[in-house]
Amino acid sequence: MNFDNLAILDVETTGASAPYDRIIEIGVIRIEKNKIVKKFETLINPEVTISPFIENLTGIVGRQLKDAPLFSEIKSDLAELLDGCVLVAHNARFDYSFIRNEYKRIGVPYSAKQLCTVKLSRLLFPNFSHHNLDSIIERFEIKCERRHRALDDAMVLWDFLQKVGNTTTPEKLQKAFDAILKKPSLPPLLKSKDVEVLPEKAGVYLFFGKSEIPLYIGKSINIKDRVLSHFINDVDSSTELEISQQIERIETIETGGELSALLLESELIKKLQPIYNRKLRNARRMVTLRQHVTKDGYNTLSIVNGEEIKSEEVEQVLGIFKSVKSAKEHLARLVEENQLCQKMLGLQKVSGPCFAYHLEKCKGACVGKENPILFNARFVMAFAKTKLRAWPFSGPILVKERRDDVGDAMVFDKWCYLGKFDEYEGSQANDLVALSDFDVYKILQGFLRDEKNLKKITTLPSSGINSQNLSF
């Protein structure tokens, strides 16, 4: 295979976080028409100290960096090397994010297609379990005099590409390249310029055909990447292929982050009823299981169809289902798995013992023979996965998300989304109907499970909020 217009790159850095850490060395090899046309290597002054760990790993010590150029001083040379090239790196997202952030610090935008050689190795050699650079070096008997030095590691990747180029059919290699580069086959009715201008930011995208009713609505933390993935996968999915044949334009709405994108996607799907979004098209005001306690102290339940869940009732909800049938099927499984009582779970209406008691599969709660404490313990365990959580905050919360120049401030109370900051009226919070839309509960539950999201939350007084709560 002929390798053309590649910039094989490696960076050594002060740490692993691109927004906070800095580059200390860059090595680049520019490839044109299967030949090296230029090599570039330089240390870079990160303007911060480097740790002993990095010094031991790379062999680069702090005193070597004091007289090295700043990134701003080599930006032009680097731009010339990278111009018009696919950026090739091992774990390309890492190297790309550092280059992009260094350019961003000096006010210069940078973007490029990335070919990750880790992904390439996995695609071409799925029988191997390890695809780190040391494994590549050993597997292909590649020489590397200075491991963890930028240019030497970049040369390893060039040797690797040449070796796979000589041992892999051009068709297989091209297919792997296209998959990694997410090279799309654009829909016939969509203009390429409409795809080129798609934002690489969080938000929601809407596919339209001839009608004003959307074909499909989706969300992503990178709209452009996600849209292109639809066009890559269309040959493998009949639904994607149908959408691809009809789509004529794309609309996008940027958001401050993933939570605001999820909420907006859910809202728009229910409002606009896109043709191909089946999963979220209907607001999930469904059948609920509500917990009660009998006069004898046994936990029992009732099946409630179609009623919204009041805020004070959240802790009584043992599960939400699409239909009475699916709720009863779930209950039947729990009866068998946990030796619960069919009568207590509402599956049988009999005056005496339930049918399972006669088969010795019920321990006798229906006739008062089982201790309520033991029955209730199994009851609680059985519904642990589906039971709704109580609202974990003392009042409403403000969730702030920001990405680049887009920020969102959203208010929630008792699992209910109250809207954006400027839509919120604190006096309404105590009287709200919670969970009018179960998808909001699921979305917010997922958000709260990730500990790093907790720093985005501010607890609010029920009486209201002011602009001081809104600083990002």
Disulfide bonds with the S-S distance in Angstrom:
none
